[in-house]
Amino acid sequence: MSSHARNRVTYLLLSHLLRTGRKKRPSINMTDNPSDSQPNNPLHGVTLLAMLEHLVELYGWDDLGARIDIRCFVHDPSIKSSLKFLRKTDWARAKVERLYLKSIRDGNRVSATEKPRNDIGNDNTNNGIDAKITTRKFDPTPWDR
């Protein structure tokens, strides 16, 4: 087929599509529940604002800035400026998403902002045991990942 014939076929096809108002669209199997489209994605439906508010509530700005070294978390932090930066910067958003997922996964552990509890005795004594209680988080073992 010559280039003239190909151009003519393309022209006829496009003019037909424009005339009829139909566009060729891929068929998508839509379900009633949009969350079914990504059942294994833990971030599906979670906005960046919700992630950031959760992390700020859990860690605070100082600890968040220590965990993720981003200027918008360290110098004059605010939700608005952080959202603006994170929406433009993929690598920073990826770090925030990873920390959010880790905080959700490790939700039952003591956060860095909570004070350590003394569960050994009912009062403030250690029942004769010299134990140091810490809130330090340890790296997960390979089977915890």
C-alpha positions in Angstrom: 0.0 0.0 0.0 1.4 3.4 -0.9 1.8 6.2 1.5 -1.0 8.1 -0.4 -3.4 5.2 0.1 -2.4 4.9 3.8 -3.0 8.6 4.3 -6.4 8.4 2.6 -7.5 5.4 4.8 -6.3 7.3 7.9 -8.2 10.4 6.8 -11.4 8.5 6.1 -11.2 6.6 9.5 -10.6 9.8 11.4 -13.4 11.7 9.6 -15.8 8.9 10.3 -14.9 8.9 14.0 -15.3 12.6 14.2 -18.6 12.6 12.3 -20.1 9.9 14.5 -18.7 11.3 17.7 -17.4 7.9 18.8 -13.9 7.4 20.1 -12.2 4.1 20.3 -11.9 3.4 24.0 -10.4 0.4 25.7 -13.0 -1.7 27.4 -12.7 -1.5 31.2 -14.4 -3.9 33.5 -15.9 -1.5 36.0 -17.2 -2.8 39.2 -19.7 -1.3 41.6 -17.0 -0.8 44.3 -14.0 1.2 43.0 -11.8 -0.1 45.8 -12.0 -3.6 44.2 -9.8 -2.3 41.4 -6.7 -2.3 43.7 -7.4 -4.8 46.5 -3.7 -5.4 47.3 -2.7 -1.7 47.4 -2.7 -0.5 51.1 -2.4 3.1 49.9 -5.5 3.0 47.7 -7.9 5.6 48.9 -5.5 7.2 51.3 -4.8 10.8 50.5 -1.4 12.5 50.9 -3.0 14.8 53.4 -4.3 11.9 55.5 -0.8 10.3 55.4 0.9 13.5 56.4 -1.5 14.3 59.2 -1.2 10.7 60.6 2.6 11.0 60.6 2.6 14.4 62.2 0.2 13.2 64.9 2.3 10.1 65.5 5.8 11.5 65.4 5.6 15.3 65.5 7.5 17.6 63.2 10.8 17.2 65.0 10.9 13.4 64.9 9.4 13.4 61.4 12.3 15.7 60.2 14.8 13.4 61.9 13.3 10.3 60.2 13.0 11.9 56.8 15.5 14.6 56.1 13.4 16.9 54.0 13.7 20.7 54.5 9.9 21.2 54.6 9.8 19.0 57.7 12.8 20.7 59.4 12.6 24.4 58.7 9.3 26.1 59.5 7.2 23.0 58.9 3.5 23.2 57.9 1.0 20.9 56.3 0.5 23.3 53.4 4.1 23.7 52.5 4.8 20.0 53.0 1.9 19.0 50.7 3.1 21.4 48.0 6.6 20.0 48.1 5.5 16.3 48.3 3.1 16.6 45.3 5.9 17.9 43.2 8.7 15.6 44.3 8.3 11.9 43.7 11.3 10.7 45.7 10.1 12.6 48.8 6.6 11.3 48.5 7.9 7.8 48.2 9.8 8.2 51.5 6.6 9.5 53.2 4.6 6.7 51.8 7.1 4.1 53.1 7.1 5.6 56.6 3.3 5.8 56.6 3.1 2.1 55.6 5.7 1.2 58.3 3.8 3.2 60.9 0.6 1.4 60.0 2.2 -2.0 60.0 3.9 -1.3 63.3 0.9 0.4 64.8 0.9 -1.7 68.0 4.4 -0.6 69.0 5.1 2.4 71.2 5.7 5.6 69.1 8.6 7.9 69.7 6.4 10.6 71.2 4.8 8.4 73.8 6.4 8.0 77.2 7.5 4.6 78.2 5.1 2.7 80.5 6.3 0.8 83.6 4.3 -2.4 83.5 6.4 -4.3 85.9 4.7 -3.1 89.1 1.5 -1.3 90.0 3.4 1.7 91.4 6.6 3.3 90.2 8.8 0.7 91.7 10.4 -2.1 89.7 9.8 -4.7 92.4 13.6 -5.0 93.0 14.5 -5.4 89.3 16.9 -2.9 87.8 15.5 -2.7 84.3 15.8 0.2 81.9 12.6 0.7 79.9 13.1 2.3 76.5 11.0 3.3 73.6 13.8 2.7 71.1 12.6 0.9 68.0 14.7 -2.0 66.7 15.1 -2.9 63.1 12.7 -5.7 62.1 14.0 -9.1 61.7 13.8 -10.6 58.2 10.7 -12.6 58.9 8.9 -9.5 60.1 9.2 -7.7 56.7 
